[in-house]
Amino acid sequence: MKIVLFALLSITLLFGAKIEFEVLGSGGPEIDGRASTSYLLWIDNEAKLIVDMGSGSMLRFEESHAKIETLEAVVLTHLHIDHSVDLPSFVKAGYFSQRTKSLDIIGPDDNWYFPSTSEFLENLFGSDGAYRYMKDVLEEKNDSFQIIPFNIDEKTTRKYKSFTLTMIPVHHGIVPALAVRIDVQGKSILISGDTNNKNHSLEKLAKGVDLFVAHHAIPEYAQGYATELHMKPTEIAKIAKNAHVEEVLLTHRMKRTLGVEQETMNIISKVYKGKVSFAEDKMKVEL
Ligand SMILES: [Zn+2]
């Protein structure tokens, strides 16, 4: 047994862990055959982190054969429906799992228009919430596991057993929203979340990441309010170039960006020379 453990440890030290980023949902809120936003971090074939839980993501989670028991945290980049609506299904499925350990649900703080993450969970599962029959999940003693909310309103780093998260508030119109950087054993991923990158907040967080997961919800010719919410391809390209990112994955694809992939690629490749690809549901990128 000792020899086996020693061999496994040596292999891990020599080659590092197998780190994979899976897209559970590559779409936005529209009906387009894609699940809405959701991502899964795998380390050595165990699911460790979910970022966002848009519609359809719970089914994709099931299809991925991930286990609720191995997760260390959940991040909701913001509380729009296409990023959060499957959370109750996930919590209910968790009730029937073997999980007993509490699970952190991290998300933005409130503003005039949106609840904080803790209020959001209270509105769902609290004693006056819509799913109050599940109110035990917010309490320490219960039949399954407790979910613990964290509201993020400034740059915050949280260390977990398998990874470190760094989150910053980003501009997404009137919506409190976060970008999330994940650091795992020398590898790093930045998820932009929905933002137009006003104030250039992403460049610093993106510095040197292996994978920049960029929400690509508008084409270059977009105008009006959509540009308050989302980045154009040139903005994504500039961040990727200035931050020297290794690879870009374009996701949160919407009807207005579907069908113009070649134009988008041409625009990005004028500025950024690294690898760029378009996300699909269930696509995995190994780091
Ligand atoms: Zn969205």
py3Dmol code that shows the C-alpha trace and the ligand (Angstrom):
import py3Dmol

protein = """\
ATOM      1  CA  MET A   1       0.000   0.000   0.000  1.00  0.00           C
ATOM      2  CA  LYS A   2       2.822   2.364   0.999  1.00  0.00           C
ATOM      3  CA  ILE A   3       4.625   1.636  -2.261  1.00  0.00           C
ATOM      4  CA  VAL A   4       1.466   2.365  -4.262  1.00  0.00           C
ATOM      5  CA  LEU A   5       0.922   5.664  -2.436  1.00  0.00           C
ATOM      6  CA  PHE A   6       4.560   6.605  -2.918  1.00  0.00           C
ATOM      7  CA  ALA A   7       4.318   5.791  -6.621  1.00  0.00           C
ATOM      8  CA  LEU A   8       1.143   7.885  -6.985  1.00  0.00           C
ATOM      9  CA  LEU A   9       2.747  10.803  -5.131  1.00  0.00           C
ATOM     10  CA  SER A  10       5.858  10.590  -7.318  1.00  0.00           C
ATOM     11  CA  ILE A  11       3.766  10.553 -10.498  1.00  0.00           C
ATOM     12  CA  THR A  12       1.805  13.598  -9.288  1.00  0.00           C
ATOM     13  CA  LEU A  13       4.989  15.453  -8.392  1.00  0.00           C
ATOM     14  CA  LEU A  14       6.620  14.548 -11.695  1.00  0.00           C
ATOM     15  CA  PHE A  15       3.729  15.264 -13.997  1.00  0.00           C
ATOM     16  CA  GLY A  16       1.386  17.425 -11.934  1.00  0.00           C
ATOM     17  CA  ALA A  17      -2.316  16.909 -11.562  1.00  0.00           C
ATOM     18  CA  LYS A  18      -4.630  16.531 -14.539  1.00  0.00           C
ATOM     19  CA  ILE A  19      -6.499  19.824 -14.667  1.00  0.00           C
ATOM     20  CA  GLU A  20      -9.486  20.189 -16.974  1.00  0.00           C
ATOM     21  CA  PHE A  21     -11.973  22.943 -17.591  1.00  0.00           C
ATOM     22  CA  GLU A  22     -15.372  21.741 -18.807  1.00  0.00           C
ATOM     23  CA  VAL A  23     -18.014  23.927 -20.369  1.00  0.00           C
ATOM     24  CA  LEU A  24     -21.367  22.684 -19.095  1.00  0.00           C
ATOM     25  CA  GLY A  25     -23.251  25.517 -20.766  1.00  0.00           C
ATOM     26  CA  SER A  26     -21.914  27.646 -23.624  1.00  0.00           C
ATOM     27  CA  GLY A  27     -25.034  29.718 -24.313  1.00  0.00           C
ATOM     28  CA  GLY A  28     -26.857  32.742 -23.004  1.00  0.00           C
ATOM     29  CA  PRO A  29     -30.522  33.025 -22.045  1.00  0.00           C
ATOM     30  CA  GLU A  30     -31.989  32.319 -25.499  1.00  0.00           C
ATOM     31  CA  ILE A  31     -33.544  29.098 -26.805  1.00  0.00           C
ATOM     32  CA  ASP A  32     -30.701  27.879 -28.987  1.00  0.00           C
ATOM     33  CA  GLY A  33     -29.965  24.277 -28.055  1.00  0.00           C
ATOM     34  CA  ARG A  34     -27.235  25.274 -25.613  1.00  0.00           C
ATOM     35  CA  ALA A  35     -27.317  25.186 -21.847  1.00  0.00           C
ATOM     36  CA  SER A  36     -26.876  28.639 -20.317  1.00  0.00           C
ATOM     37  CA  THR A  37     -23.625  29.570 -18.624  1.00  0.00           C
ATOM     38  CA  SER A  38     -21.935  26.983 -16.420  1.00  0.00           C
ATOM     39  CA  TYR A  39     -18.392  25.643 -15.999  1.00  0.00           C
ATOM     40  CA  LEU A  40     -16.789  22.823 -14.105  1.00  0.00           C
ATOM     41  CA  LEU A  41     -13.213  22.495 -12.875  1.00  0.00           C
ATOM     42  CA  TRP A  42     -11.847  18.942 -12.820  1.00  0.00           C
ATOM     43  CA  ILE A  43      -8.694  17.942 -10.962  1.00  0.00           C
ATOM     44  CA  ASP A  44      -7.518  14.360 -11.415  1.00  0.00           C
ATOM     45  CA  ASN A  45     -10.966  13.338 -12.672  1.00  0.00           C
ATOM     46  CA  GLU A  46     -12.831  14.794  -9.706  1.00  0.00           C
ATOM     47  CA  ALA A  47     -15.145  17.785 -10.078  1.00  0.00           C
ATOM     48  CA  LYS A  48     -14.007  20.483  -7.643  1.00  0.00           C
ATOM     49  CA  LEU A  49     -15.707  23.743  -8.558  1.00  0.00           C
ATOM     50  CA  ILE A  50     -18.776  24.957 -10.422  1.00  0.00           C
ATOM     51  CA  VAL A  51     -18.924  28.480 -11.755  1.00  0.00           C
ATOM     52  CA  ASP A  52     -22.462  29.571 -12.668  1.00  0.00           C
ATOM     53  CA  MET A  53     -25.573  27.435 -12.963  1.00  0.00           C
ATOM     54  CA  GLY A  54     -27.662  28.672 -15.866  1.00  0.00           C
ATOM     55  CA  SER A  55     -30.636  26.768 -17.280  1.00  0.00           C
ATOM     56  CA  GLY A  56     -29.784  23.280 -18.446  1.00  0.00           C
ATOM     57  CA  SER A  57     -26.544  23.168 -16.495  1.00  0.00           C
ATOM     58  CA  MET A  58     -27.872  20.622 -14.002  1.00  0.00           C
ATOM     59  CA  LEU A  59     -28.560  18.151 -16.802  1.00  0.00           C
ATOM     60  CA  ARG A  60     -25.088  18.798 -18.243  1.00  0.00           C
ATOM     61  CA  PHE A  61     -23.631  18.272 -14.750  1.00  0.00           C
ATOM     62  CA  GLU A  62     -25.350  14.889 -14.615  1.00  0.00           C
ATOM     63  CA  GLU A  63     -24.118  14.019 -18.104  1.00  0.00           C
ATOM     64  CA  SER A  64     -20.556  14.882 -17.087  1.00  0.00           C
ATOM     65  CA  HIS A  65     -20.679  12.214 -14.339  1.00  0.00           C
ATOM     66  CA  ALA A  66     -19.447  14.775 -11.836  1.00  0.00           C
ATOM     67  CA  LYS A  67     -20.246  14.077  -8.206  1.00  0.00           C
ATOM     68  CA  ILE A  68     -21.706  16.643  -5.828  1.00  0.00           C
ATOM     69  CA  GLU A  69     -19.666  15.039  -3.030  1.00  0.00           C
ATOM     70  CA  THR A  70     -16.275  16.115  -4.440  1.00  0.00           C
ATOM     71  CA  LEU A  71     -17.111  19.812  -4.970  1.00  0.00           C
ATOM     72  CA  GLU A  72     -15.323  22.366  -2.813  1.00  0.00           C
ATOM     73  CA  ALA A  73     -17.207  25.522  -3.840  1.00  0.00           C
ATOM     74  CA  VAL A  74     -19.787  27.088  -6.149  1.00  0.00           C
ATOM     75  CA  VAL A  75     -19.410  30.581  -7.617  1.00  0.00           C
ATOM     76  CA  LEU A  76     -22.264  32.538  -9.186  1.00  0.00           C
ATOM     77  CA  THR A  77     -20.736  35.388 -11.193  1.00  0.00           C
ATOM     78  CA  HIS A  78     -24.055  37.235 -10.953  1.00  0.00           C
ATOM     79  CA  LEU A  79     -27.696  36.538 -10.301  1.00  0.00           C
ATOM     80  CA  HIS A  80     -29.200  36.808 -13.761  1.00  0.00           C
ATOM     81  CA  ILE A  81     -31.407  33.811 -14.538  1.00  0.00           C
ATOM     82  CA  ASP A  82     -29.042  32.447 -17.202  1.00  0.00           C
ATOM     83  CA  HIS A  83     -26.306  32.148 -14.535  1.00  0.00           C
ATOM     84  CA  SER A  84     -28.181  30.997 -11.457  1.00  0.00           C
ATOM     85  CA  VAL A  85     -31.532  29.337 -12.127  1.00  0.00           C
ATOM     86  CA  ASP A  86     -30.411  25.698 -11.794  1.00  0.00           C
ATOM     87  CA  LEU A  87     -29.061  26.189  -8.271  1.00  0.00           C
ATOM     88  CA  PRO A  88     -32.266  24.896  -6.601  1.00  0.00           C
ATOM     89  CA  SER A  89     -32.192  21.708  -8.737  1.00  0.00           C
ATOM     90  CA  PHE A  90     -28.574  21.223  -7.761  1.00  0.00           C
ATOM     91  CA  VAL A  91     -29.319  21.661  -4.056  1.00  0.00           C
ATOM     92  CA  LYS A  92     -32.255  19.254  -4.263  1.00  0.00           C
ATOM     93  CA  ALA A  93     -30.142  16.660  -6.095  1.00  0.00           C
ATOM     94  CA  GLY A  94     -27.519  17.154  -3.388  1.00  0.00           C
ATOM     95  CA  TYR A  95     -30.082  16.202  -0.790  1.00  0.00           C
ATOM     96  CA  PHE A  96     -30.177  12.718  -2.307  1.00  0.00           C
ATOM     97  CA  SER A  97     -26.377  12.482  -2.580  1.00  0.00           C
ATOM     98  CA  GLN A  98     -23.948  11.221   0.051  1.00  0.00           C
ATOM     99  CA  ARG A  99     -22.619  14.713   0.707  1.00  0.00           C
ATOM    100  CA  THR A 100     -22.566  15.855   4.341  1.00  0.00           C
ATOM    101  CA  LYS A 101     -19.867  18.547   4.185  1.00  0.00           C
ATOM    102  CA  SER A 102     -21.076  22.146   3.881  1.00  0.00           C
ATOM    103  CA  LEU A 103     -20.690  23.910   0.526  1.00  0.00           C
ATOM    104  CA  ASP A 104     -19.808  27.575  -0.031  1.00  0.00           C
ATOM    105  CA  ILE A 105     -21.972  29.481  -2.525  1.00  0.00           C
ATOM    106  CA  ILE A 106     -20.014  32.585  -3.476  1.00  0.00           C
ATOM    107  CA  GLY A 107     -21.491  35.468  -5.423  1.00  0.00           C
ATOM    108  CA  PRO A 108     -21.858  39.236  -5.590  1.00  0.00           C
ATOM    109  CA  ASP A 109     -23.167  41.590  -2.960  1.00  0.00           C
ATOM    110  CA  ASP A 110     -26.421  43.492  -3.410  1.00  0.00           C
ATOM    111  CA  ASN A 111     -27.315  46.836  -4.926  1.00  0.00           C
ATOM    112  CA  TRP A 112     -30.590  48.690  -5.472  1.00  0.00           C
ATOM    113  CA  TYR A 113     -31.662  46.297  -8.228  1.00  0.00           C
ATOM    114  CA  PHE A 114     -30.352  42.921  -7.099  1.00  0.00           C
ATOM    115  CA  PRO A 115     -30.230  40.931  -3.863  1.00  0.00           C
ATOM    116  CA  SER A 116     -26.925  39.837  -2.371  1.00  0.00           C
ATOM    117  CA  THR A 117     -26.049  36.160  -2.727  1.00  0.00           C
ATOM    118  CA  SER A 118     -27.098  35.507   0.875  1.00  0.00           C
ATOM    119  CA  GLU A 119     -30.448  37.264   0.284  1.00  0.00           C
ATOM    120  CA  PHE A 120     -30.872  35.275  -2.929  1.00  0.00           C
ATOM    121  CA  LEU A 121     -30.441  32.004  -1.022  1.00  0.00           C
ATOM    122  CA  GLU A 122     -32.731  33.298   1.725  1.00  0.00           C
ATOM    123  CA  ASN A 123     -35.369  34.163  -0.932  1.00  0.00           C
ATOM    124  CA  LEU A 124     -35.144  30.598  -2.224  1.00  0.00           C
ATOM    125  CA  PHE A 125     -34.630  28.490   0.885  1.00  0.00           C
ATOM    126  CA  GLY A 126     -35.253  30.757   3.899  1.00  0.00           C
ATOM    127  CA  SER A 127     -38.282  30.285   6.164  1.00  0.00           C
ATOM    128  CA  ASP A 128     -40.241  32.768   3.973  1.00  0.00           C
ATOM    129  CA  GLY A 129     -38.634  31.607   0.729  1.00  0.00           C
ATOM    130  CA  ALA A 130     -40.216  29.965  -2.275  1.00  0.00           C
ATOM    131  CA  TYR A 131     -38.636  26.593  -1.419  1.00  0.00           C
ATOM    132  CA  ARG A 132     -39.056  26.870   2.331  1.00  0.00           C
ATOM    133  CA  TYR A 133     -39.718  23.145   2.479  1.00  0.00           C
ATOM    134  CA  MET A 134     -35.928  22.920   2.017  1.00  0.00           C
ATOM    135  CA  LYS A 135     -35.067  25.503   4.691  1.00  0.00           C
ATOM    136  CA  ASP A 136     -32.781  23.058   6.500  1.00  0.00           C
ATOM    137  CA  VAL A 137     -30.107  23.585   3.827  1.00  0.00           C
ATOM    138  CA  LEU A 138     -29.318  26.993   5.294  1.00  0.00           C
ATOM    139  CA  GLU A 139     -28.855  25.516   8.759  1.00  0.00           C
ATOM    140  CA  GLU A 140     -25.857  23.736  10.174  1.00  0.00           C
ATOM    141  CA  LYS A 141     -27.761  20.711  11.402  1.00  0.00           C
ATOM    142  CA  ASN A 142     -29.733  19.069   8.640  1.00  0.00           C
ATOM    143  CA  ASP A 143     -30.314  15.805   6.811  1.00  0.00           C
ATOM    144  CA  SER A 144     -27.877  16.493   4.007  1.00  0.00           C
ATOM    145  CA  PHE A 145     -25.433  19.437   3.830  1.00  0.00           C
ATOM    146  CA  GLN A 146     -25.474  23.124   4.591  1.00  0.00           C
ATOM    147  CA  ILE A 147     -24.989  25.759   1.895  1.00  0.00           C
ATOM    148  CA  ILE A 148     -23.103  28.810   3.120  1.00  0.00           C
ATOM    149  CA  PRO A 149     -23.375  32.093   1.184  1.00  0.00           C
ATOM    150  CA  PHE A 150     -20.527  34.571   0.719  1.00  0.00           C
ATOM    151  CA  ASN A 151     -21.171  38.068  -0.658  1.00  0.00           C
ATOM    152  CA  ILE A 152     -18.255  39.592  -2.567  1.00  0.00           C
ATOM    153  CA  ASP A 153     -18.085  43.388  -2.949  1.00  0.00           C
ATOM    154  CA  GLU A 154     -14.345  43.924  -3.436  1.00  0.00           C
ATOM    155  CA  LYS A 155     -11.305  42.018  -4.636  1.00  0.00           C
ATOM    156  CA  THR A 156     -11.300  38.814  -2.592  1.00  0.00           C
ATOM    157  CA  THR A 157      -9.101  35.735  -2.487  1.00  0.00           C
ATOM    158  CA  ARG A 158     -10.378  32.485  -1.040  1.00  0.00           C
ATOM    159  CA  LYS A 159      -8.212  29.400  -0.671  1.00  0.00           C
ATOM    160  CA  TYR A 160      -9.690  25.938  -0.940  1.00  0.00           C
ATOM    161  CA  LYS A 161      -7.991  22.570  -0.593  1.00  0.00           C
ATOM    162  CA  SER A 162      -7.469  22.113  -4.341  1.00  0.00           C
ATOM    163  CA  PHE A 163      -7.477  25.665  -5.758  1.00  0.00           C
ATOM    164  CA  THR A 164      -7.446  29.368  -4.983  1.00  0.00           C
ATOM    165  CA  LEU A 165     -10.126  31.778  -6.180  1.00  0.00           C
ATOM    166  CA  THR A 166      -9.593  35.469  -6.760  1.00  0.00           C
ATOM    167  CA  MET A 167     -12.720  37.464  -7.514  1.00  0.00           C
ATOM    168  CA  ILE A 168     -13.233  41.085  -8.476  1.00  0.00           C
ATOM    169  CA  PRO A 169     -16.388  43.088  -9.105  1.00  0.00           C
ATOM    170  CA  VAL A 170     -16.809  43.919 -12.811  1.00  0.00           C
ATOM    171  CA  HIS A 171     -19.128  46.240 -14.705  1.00  0.00           C
ATOM    172  CA  HIS A 172     -22.266  44.553 -16.136  1.00  0.00           C
ATOM    173  CA  GLY A 173     -24.739  47.393 -16.533  1.00  0.00           C
ATOM    174  CA  ILE A 174     -26.741  47.731 -13.319  1.00  0.00           C
ATOM    175  CA  VAL A 175     -25.992  44.177 -12.232  1.00  0.00           C
ATOM    176  CA  PRO A 176     -23.486  43.378  -9.465  1.00  0.00           C
ATOM    177  CA  ALA A 177     -21.147  40.911 -11.200  1.00  0.00           C
ATOM    178  CA  LEU A 178     -17.834  39.152 -10.635  1.00  0.00           C
ATOM    179  CA  ALA A 179     -14.906  37.922 -12.686  1.00  0.00           C
ATOM    180  CA  VAL A 180     -13.222  34.830 -11.262  1.00  0.00           C
ATOM    181  CA  ARG A 181      -9.634  33.696 -11.485  1.00  0.00           C
ATOM    182  CA  ILE A 182      -8.850  30.094 -10.556  1.00  0.00           C
ATOM    183  CA  ASP A 183      -5.292  29.093  -9.672  1.00  0.00           C
ATOM    184  CA  VAL A 184      -4.459  25.386  -9.464  1.00  0.00           C
ATOM    185  CA  GLN A 185      -0.942  24.035  -9.062  1.00  0.00           C
ATOM    186  CA  GLY A 186       0.753  26.575 -11.307  1.00  0.00           C
ATOM    187  CA  LYS A 187      -2.111  26.678 -13.841  1.00  0.00           C
ATOM    188  CA  SER A 188      -4.652  29.457 -14.047  1.00  0.00           C
ATOM    189  CA  ILE A 189      -8.008  30.251 -15.612  1.00  0.00           C
ATOM    190  CA  LEU A 190      -9.814  33.568 -15.797  1.00  0.00           C
ATOM    191  CA  ILE A 191     -13.577  33.608 -16.308  1.00  0.00           C
ATOM    192  CA  SER A 192     -14.671  37.088 -17.326  1.00  0.00           C
ATOM    193  CA  GLY A 193     -18.312  36.572 -16.397  1.00  0.00           C
ATOM    194  CA  ASP A 194     -20.676  38.992 -18.116  1.00  0.00           C
ATOM    195  CA  THR A 195     -18.991  42.382 -18.337  1.00  0.00           C
ATOM    196  CA  ASN A 196     -18.053  45.099 -20.800  1.00  0.00           C
ATOM    197  CA  ASN A 197     -14.706  45.519 -18.995  1.00  0.00           C
ATOM    198  CA  LYS A 198     -15.375  49.170 -18.231  1.00  0.00           C
ATOM    199  CA  ASN A 199     -12.488  50.504 -16.112  1.00  0.00           C
ATOM    200  CA  HIS A 200     -10.248  47.779 -17.617  1.00  0.00           C
ATOM    201  CA  SER A 201     -10.612  45.657 -14.532  1.00  0.00           C
ATOM    202  CA  LEU A 202      -9.891  42.356 -16.282  1.00  0.00           C
ATOM    203  CA  GLU A 203      -6.359  42.975 -17.604  1.00  0.00           C
ATOM    204  CA  LYS A 204      -4.679  42.681 -14.224  1.00  0.00           C
ATOM    205  CA  LEU A 205      -6.574  39.601 -13.140  1.00  0.00           C
ATOM    206  CA  ALA A 206      -5.953  37.942 -16.518  1.00  0.00           C
ATOM    207  CA  LYS A 207      -2.200  38.395 -16.323  1.00  0.00           C
ATOM    208  CA  GLY A 208      -0.450  35.315 -17.685  1.00  0.00           C
ATOM    209  CA  VAL A 209      -3.413  32.947 -17.359  1.00  0.00           C
ATOM    210  CA  ASP A 210      -3.364  29.678 -19.283  1.00  0.00           C
ATOM    211  CA  LEU A 211      -7.011  30.005 -20.251  1.00  0.00           C
ATOM    212  CA  PHE A 212      -9.097  33.160 -20.629  1.00  0.00           C
ATOM    213  CA  VAL A 213     -12.774  32.210 -20.698  1.00  0.00           C
ATOM    214  CA  ALA A 214     -14.299  35.267 -22.332  1.00  0.00           C
ATOM    215  CA  HIS A 215     -18.030  35.879 -22.493  1.00  0.00           C
ATOM    216  CA  HIS A 216     -18.718  36.620 -26.124  1.00  0.00           C
ATOM    217  CA  ALA A 217     -22.324  37.800 -26.168  1.00  0.00           C
ATOM    218  CA  ILE A 218     -22.120  40.634 -28.708  1.00  0.00           C
ATOM    219  CA  PRO A 219     -20.546  41.052 -32.149  1.00  0.00           C
ATOM    220  CA  GLU A 220     -18.164  43.859 -33.078  1.00  0.00           C
ATOM    221  CA  TYR A 221     -20.944  45.966 -34.650  1.00  0.00           C
ATOM    222  CA  ALA A 222     -23.160  45.906 -31.526  1.00  0.00           C
ATOM    223  CA  GLN A 223     -24.466  49.247 -30.308  1.00  0.00           C
ATOM    224  CA  GLY A 224     -26.623  50.618 -27.526  1.00  0.00           C
ATOM    225  CA  TYR A 225     -27.328  49.043 -24.162  1.00  0.00           C
ATOM    226  CA  ALA A 226     -25.783  45.670 -25.048  1.00  0.00           C
ATOM    227  CA  THR A 227     -22.363  47.376 -25.022  1.00  0.00           C
ATOM    228  CA  GLU A 228     -22.989  48.440 -21.411  1.00  0.00           C
ATOM    229  CA  LEU A 229     -23.285  44.753 -20.574  1.00  0.00           C
ATOM    230  CA  HIS A 230     -20.816  42.886 -22.759  1.00  0.00           C
ATOM    231  CA  MET A 231     -17.366  43.076 -24.390  1.00  0.00           C
ATOM    232  CA  LYS A 232     -16.899  43.351 -28.110  1.00  0.00           C
ATOM    233  CA  PRO A 233     -14.381  40.974 -29.750  1.00  0.00           C
ATOM    234  CA  THR A 234     -11.729  43.752 -29.955  1.00  0.00           C
ATOM    235  CA  GLU A 235     -11.972  44.252 -26.199  1.00  0.00           C
ATOM    236  CA  ILE A 236     -11.482  40.508 -25.620  1.00  0.00           C
ATOM    237  CA  ALA A 237      -8.503  40.545 -27.994  1.00  0.00           C
ATOM    238  CA  LYS A 238      -6.909  43.541 -26.232  1.00  0.00           C
ATOM    239  CA  ILE A 239      -7.194  41.901 -22.818  1.00  0.00           C
ATOM    240  CA  ALA A 240      -5.735  38.645 -24.168  1.00  0.00           C
ATOM    241  CA  LYS A 241      -2.815  40.512 -25.762  1.00  0.00           C
ATOM    242  CA  ASN A 242      -2.037  42.876 -22.894  1.00  0.00           C
ATOM    243  CA  ALA A 243      -2.315  40.171 -20.249  1.00  0.00           C
ATOM    244  CA  HIS A 244      -0.257  37.661 -22.326  1.00  0.00           C
ATOM    245  CA  VAL A 245      -2.819  34.919 -21.929  1.00  0.00           C
ATOM    246  CA  GLU A 246      -2.009  31.511 -23.359  1.00  0.00           C
ATOM    247  CA  GLU A 247      -5.408  30.654 -24.874  1.00  0.00           C
ATOM    248  CA  VAL A 248      -8.849  32.203 -25.277  1.00  0.00           C
ATOM    249  CA  LEU A 249     -12.166  30.362 -25.131  1.00  0.00           C
ATOM    250  CA  LEU A 250     -15.179  32.324 -26.406  1.00  0.00           C
ATOM    251  CA  THR A 251     -18.372  31.365 -24.623  1.00  0.00           C
ATOM    252  CA  HIS A 252     -21.787  32.722 -23.541  1.00  0.00           C
ATOM    253  CA  ARG A 253     -22.536  32.570 -27.254  1.00  0.00           C
ATOM    254  CA  MET A 254     -25.773  34.198 -28.368  1.00  0.00           C
ATOM    255  CA  LYS A 255     -27.735  34.378 -31.633  1.00  0.00           C
ATOM    256  CA  ARG A 256     -26.186  37.747 -32.441  1.00  0.00           C
ATOM    257  CA  THR A 257     -22.678  36.201 -32.363  1.00  0.00           C
ATOM    258  CA  LEU A 258     -23.568  32.848 -33.921  1.00  0.00           C
ATOM    259  CA  GLY A 259     -22.933  32.737 -37.656  1.00  0.00           C
ATOM    260  CA  VAL A 260     -20.281  35.485 -37.607  1.00  0.00           C
ATOM    261  CA  GLU A 261     -17.507  33.315 -36.130  1.00  0.00           C
ATOM    262  CA  GLN A 262     -15.127  33.916 -39.020  1.00  0.00           C
ATOM    263  CA  GLU A 263     -15.481  37.708 -38.786  1.00  0.00           C
ATOM    264  CA  THR A 264     -14.947  37.505 -35.028  1.00  0.00           C
ATOM    265  CA  MET A 265     -11.821  35.369 -35.504  1.00  0.00           C
ATOM    266  CA  ASN A 266     -10.457  37.830 -38.081  1.00  0.00           C
ATOM    267  CA  ILE A 267     -11.003  40.768 -35.722  1.00  0.00           C
ATOM    268  CA  ILE A 268      -9.391  39.012 -32.754  1.00  0.00           C
ATOM    269  CA  SER A 269      -6.418  37.620 -34.682  1.00  0.00           C
ATOM    270  CA  LYS A 270      -5.420  41.109 -35.845  1.00  0.00           C
ATOM    271  CA  VAL A 271      -4.647  41.949 -32.204  1.00  0.00           C
ATOM    272  CA  TYR A 272      -4.063  38.663 -30.390  1.00  0.00           C
ATOM    273  CA  LYS A 273      -1.854  35.938 -31.890  1.00  0.00           C
ATOM    274  CA  GLY A 274      -2.558  33.066 -29.469  1.00  0.00           C
ATOM    275  CA  LYS A 275      -5.052  30.210 -29.785  1.00  0.00           C
ATOM    276  CA  VAL A 276      -8.739  31.136 -29.854  1.00  0.00           C
ATOM    277  CA  SER A 277     -11.674  28.722 -29.903  1.00  0.00           C
ATOM    278  CA  PHE A 278     -15.436  28.763 -29.572  1.00  0.00           C
ATOM    279  CA  ALA A 279     -17.056  26.919 -26.676  1.00  0.00           C
ATOM    280  CA  GLU A 280     -19.622  24.155 -27.041  1.00  0.00           C
ATOM    281  CA  ASP A 281     -21.545  22.396 -24.293  1.00  0.00           C
ATOM    282  CA  LYS A 282     -19.584  19.490 -22.771  1.00  0.00           C
ATOM    283  CA  MET A 283     -16.300  20.658 -24.309  1.00  0.00           C
ATOM    284  CA  LYS A 284     -13.259  20.021 -22.111  1.00  0.00           C
ATOM    285  CA  VAL A 285      -9.980  21.940 -22.208  1.00  0.00           C
ATOM    286  CA  GLU A 286      -7.006  20.322 -20.519  1.00  0.00           C
ATOM    287  CA  LEU A 287      -4.516  22.740 -18.998  1.00  0.00           C
TER     288      LEU A 287
END
"""
ligand_1 = """\
1
ZN
Zn -25.485 36.132 -19.097
"""
view = py3Dmol.view(width=600, height=400)
view.addModel(protein, "pdb")
view.setStyle({"model": 0}, {"cartoon": {"style": "trace"}})
view.addModel(ligand_1, "xyz")
view.setStyle({"model": 1}, {"stick": {}})
view.zoomTo()
view.show()
